[in-house]
Amino acid sequence: MKRIPTRWIILFLLCLLYFITYIDRVNLGTAAPMIRDEFKMSNTTLGIIFSAFAYPYAIFQIFGGRLADRFGAHKVLFACCLITSAATILMGFATGVVSLFLYRLMLGVGEGATFPSATRAMQDWIPAGRRGFAQGITHSFSRLGNSITPPLVAYIMIFDGWRTAFYAMGAISFVWVILWLVYFRDNPRDHKRVTPEELALLPNYADTVKQAQRKVPWSRLIRRMLPVTMTYFCYGWSLWLFLNWLPSFFLSGYGVDIKKSAIFSAGVFLSGVVGDALGGALSDSIQHRTHNVKLARLSVAVIAFLGAALFLVLAIQARDVALLAVLLSAGFFFLELNIGPLWSVPMDIAPQYAGAAAGMMNTGMAIAGIISPMVFGKLIDLFGDWFWPFMISIGLLVLGALLCFTMHPERRFLDAPEDKTKASVKEESCVRV
């Protein structure tokens, strides 16, 4: 039997991480109708609870990514996921709005550094020419978590209440913490299963660590990453719409019962699994054929933004719930094509600060996560329908397509501005994972 390369197993562990983190994020959205009724909350209050996750999530993006750059993804992800597991279990013990808000805050603390730290791990364990694939496949597992969570949580709630669903999801998170602690190593050379042939395919760990230990030129790096952050904000606004409000949309907007709304939601999220994997693969394929990293990232991202906007326009005009589910699935598929190319951009621009740069980008989504749920809930309470929340998302998707042209992944970030070296990405060979 052919031996499975260690980097594939590491990638699979990261896929499981993304899968679990999105289970922990989406479970509240699925349980929201029952929780809202039990605690007698308005949609505005529910939106505030949804947004609680994003405050610490935004704060810990850059800080957590930098910690992973300096101290390694092994320790940082262990601590993050331990907090995430505890927060999810504690959600099941919530007694009202205040405790729900606090435990949701705690979840944001745990998950704040997760994706930037995972990007740091990919920087050391994934060959440069397969970064789009790695980002795409890991995020596709997050959407698989999205798709499984609504029916799973719905059936647990039907048989044993919404609290048991949080206990079960928290326990699953804890199992991953143990697996990560035992198997992962920051330096591929320290792993017992890694062969010399496999090491030859991977980046030089000593070089990346040496670069990461240097003082970060924060102001310059933030300015360099700001267009990427703004682009990802536009993506994140619509993502939070889907993650937080989709089950409630089917339930309240179309009168679908909780089991059917969970099934419809699962179908929409399942389309994102395909979108995530395909977007990363397409981006890598274009880079491999053209040796043009700008074309590889922007071509896929622009199509993704505009395709998502088009299908949301069609969705808000649909009256049949089955047609609506199909249109929302198509919209979410295009939205998720963004993931592979956009998450590769921080590694293209600043590989020496991959964790911090990825954190800066993901801060855009975190800020969207603060604003989007509250605005969405308030608009529903004010107007009694879902038209205007969707229209805002459509407008931001079009803006995101335009902002893609400001990112410039082909321009490598230089540590010293006076360095006259050409600031463009040197294309690296595309090696299969």
Order of alpha helices (4+ residues) and beta strands (2+ residues): alpha-alpha-alpha-alpha-alpha-alpha-alpha-alpha-alpha-alpha-alpha-alpha-alpha-alpha-alpha-alpha-alpha
